[in-house]
Amino acid sequence: MGRYVIRRLLQMIPVFIGATLLIFLMVNVMGDPIAGLCGDRQCDPATAAQLRKEFGLDKPVWQQYLTYMGNVFTGDFGTAFNGQKVTELMSTAFPVTIRLTVVAVFFEIVIGITLGVITGLRRGRPVDTGVLLVTLVVISVPTFVTGLLLQLLLGVEWGWIKPSVSTDATFDELIVPGLVLASVSLAYVTRLTRTSIAENRRSDYVRTAVAKGLPRRRVITRHLLRNSLIPVVTFIGTDIGALMGGAIVTERIFNIHGVGYQLYQGILRQNTQTVVGFVTVLVLVFLVANLLVDLLYAVLDPRIRYA
């Protein structure tokens, strides 16, 4: 296990460098970030040259990237064009988005897996057909439509929730936004769990457990569900980073000042330091989540061993 972890950590290094390089190059071709710092008027050449020198934009792109990566390993993600440290923006944005992601993943695990198990054990019955239709509708409807509809009904018309989340963004305020963020992924988890349960239900080890006279609950939880969760865990693990990075729409609808909000503001204002800094951390989240998912395979299936 230790050798496997070390090997995976070494494999993450070129992936991290390649991903951050690609992001850095893409962000730097968005346009001239200096052009938006002078308002509606165009910056005079002297001011533009001074600003480029101040932010290191007068150097070649490859040199800017090397400087950025050197600073990243010291914990310095640069300074936004408004003079604020990117790490300060992260310290306020990431806790909010992490809480939102926790709520979303909770809904995926509790509701998605539960519905998947129920429909997988009752494949072809009315409850199975009903859940499949509902999940298909959820997948078909864009997230911004679901968010605006729930905000209008629950927040404006019925007054059950606040239409906008406060700056504290407590867990109780993030229940509906978390449900909106998790809606599509929840539907996929339900369908994936259902398919996996239905397939493994006909496996030999399940038939053997039933033939031994084991209680139905033990057969489902210890034998059937445990082996059926491997593809579900893979999906949820990779979805964690996608939820954090893809929360732009949900955070905009409910006025949540998290990672999505900061990315939107950075792209809108062509603030390259903010965009690259936040996406760099999201890349790390993706890599760590994938590593934890691989290690969790051995817990779910004892047959899997890492040398």
N, C-alpha and C positions, 0 to 999 in steps of 0.2 A: 504493500500500500504506500509506504513512504517513497519508494523509488518511482511509483506511478505519479504521485503528487509532484515530486521534483521534476519529472519529465514533462508533465502538463504545464507547470509553471514556466519552464524553459520554452515550451512551445508558445506560450502566451506572449513572450517578448516580441518576436517578429510580427505576430498578429497585431499587437498593440501599436508598434511602430508604423506598420503599413496602414492601419486604420486612421491613426492620427495624421499621418502624412497626407492621405487622401482627403480627409476633412479639411486640413490646413490649405491644401491647394484649391479645393472647391470654394471655400470661404473667401479666399483671396481673389477669386475671379468674379465675385458678386458685383464688384464695382469699386469706385474710389471712395473709401470711407471718409477721407478728409473733406470731400465735397459737401457732405451734410453737416459739417461742424460750424459753418459760417452762416447758417440760416438759409434764407431764400436767395441771398446774394452769393455770388461766386467769390471764393477766397482769392485774395491777391497773391501773386506768386511768392512773395517773401513770407507771408504768413503760412501758406501751404507748405513751403519748404521747411519752415521751422517746426510745424506740427509733424511732418513726416519724420524729421530727424528725432523729435522728442519721443515718438512712439516706435521708432526703429523701422519705419516703412520705406526709408530711403535705401535700405540694403536689399540685395537679391533675395528672392523667395527662399532659396535653400538655406541661406544664412539666417534668415528670420526663423525658419523652422528649427534649425540647430540651437539657436538662442532660446527659443521657446521651450524645447525639450529639456535643455539644460536647466532652465528655471523651474520646470515642472517637477523634476526630481529633487528640488529643494523646497517644494511646496509653494512656489510662486507661479500663479496662473496668469500673471499680467495685471494690467490696469485698464479699466474701461475708459472710453473717451471722455466721460464726465469726471474723471479723476478718482473714481471709487475703485478699490481693489476688487478683483473678481472673486477672491476668496471671501470677501465680506458679503457679496451677493449670494454666493453659495451657502454661506452660514445661515442665511434667512430663507432661501428658496428650497434647499434640499430637505430640511426637516418637514416642511409642509407637504412636499410631493411624496416623501417617504410615508407619511401618515395616510395620504390619499391612496398610495399604492397598497399599503397594508389592508386598508378597507376593501379595496378592489380584489385583492388576492383572497381575502377572507370570503367574499361572496363567491368567487370562483370555486374555492375548495368546498365550502359548505353546501351551497345550492347546486353548483354544477355537478359535483361528484355524487351527491345524494340523488338528484334527478337521473343521472346516468345509470346508477345502480338500479334504481326502481324500474326504469324503462328497459334496461338490459335483461333483467329477470322476467319482465313481462312483455317481451318482444312480440309485436303483432297485435297486441291488445289495444283497446281504446285509449288507455293512459299513455301508451307508447306513441300512438299516432298523434294524440293531442300535443304532447311535449315536442315531438318532431316538427309539427306545424308552427308552434310558438317559437322554437329556436330558429326556424327558417325565417320567420318574420323579423326576429331580432337581428339576425345577420344581414337581412336585406335592407333594413332601415339604417341610414347613416347615423353616426353617433351624435352629430350636432342636432339632428331632428329629434332624437330621443331626449337629449339634454334640454333643448328649448321647450319641448312639450311638457316634460316633468316640471321644469321651472315655472312654466305658465300655470299649470294645473295646481301643483302642490304649493307653489310659492305665492302666486298672484291671485288666483281664483279662490282657492280653498284656505290659504294662509297657514298651512301645516308646517312649512319650513320658511326660512329666510331666503328670498330670491338670490341674495349675494352672500357669500361666505365672509365672515369678519377677518381681520388681520391675524387673529389668534389661530384660526382654522383648527378648532378642536375636533375630536373624533365624531362627536354627535352632529356637528355641522357638515361633516364630510360623508355622511351615510348616503345621501342621494347622489352627490357627485361621484362617490366611489362606485355606486351601482351603475351609473351612466358609463363611467370609464370601463367597468368590467363587463358591460352587457354583451358585447360581441364575443369576447373571450369566454365568458360564462357559457354562452350557447355552444361554442366549439368544445369546451370541456365536457359539457353534457353529452354531446354527440360522440366524442372520442371515448368517454367512459362507457357509454352504452354499447358501442361497437366492440370494445375490448372485453367487456363483461359477457356479451352474447357469444363471442368466439371462444373464450376460455371456459365458458360454462360446459362446453362439449368435450373438454380435454380429459385425458385419461386420469390425471391426478385428482380432478374433481370427482370423477366417477368412483375412483378408489376411496376417496374420503367419504362419499355417500354410502358406498357398500360397507364400510367399516362401522356404519351406524353413528357417525359423528353428528352432533346437533347441527341443524340447518344454519344457525347464526355463526357457528364456528367455521363451517365449510365456506360460508360467504366471506367472513372477515379475515380468517387466517390463511385460506388457500386461494379462493377465487379473487377477492378484491386485491390482495397483496400483489399478486402477479399481474393483474390487470392495470395496476396504477403506473407501470413503468412508462408507457407512452404519454400518460396524463402528466406525470411529473416532468417529463421532458418538455412538454408544451408549456406548463406553468413556469418552469425555470427560465426558459427563454422569453417568456411573456413578461417577466418582471421588468427587465430593461426596456421592453417595448412599451409597457404601461407608463414608466417614468418619462421616457422620451416622447411618447405619443399623447401626453396629457394636455397638449397645447389647446385643443378644442374645448375640452372639459373645463380647463382652468379659465379660459376666456369667457365661457358662458356664465360660470358661477363666480367670476372675479376673484379667483384664487391666485395669490402671488407666489407661485411655485416655480419649478424648473421650466415648465412649458411657457409660463408668462415671461420669464427672463429670456428664453430663446426667441420668443416672438418679438420682444422689444429689441433684442440684439440684431435679429435679421432685418427688422423694419428700419432700424437706424444704421445698419451696416456696421455694427460694432463687432468687429472680427474677434477681438480678445474675449469678449463675453461668450460668443457662440462657440469658439474653439475650446475654451476652458470648460464650459458645461458639457459639451459633447465628449471631451476627453474623459471626464469622470463617468459619463454614461457608458463609454466603451469599457472601462474598467468594471462597471457593474455587470455588463453582459458577460465578460470573461469569467468573473468570479462566480456568477450564477450558473454558468455552464459547468464549471469545475465542481461546484457543490452538487449539481444534478447528477453528474457522473459518479460521484462518491456515494450518492444516495441509492444508486442502482444496487450496490452490494447489500444494502440494508433491506431493500424490498425483495430481492431475489438472491438467496444464499448461494445459488449456483454460479453467480458472477464473482470472480476473484480477480484482483489486480496484482500483477507481479511487479 
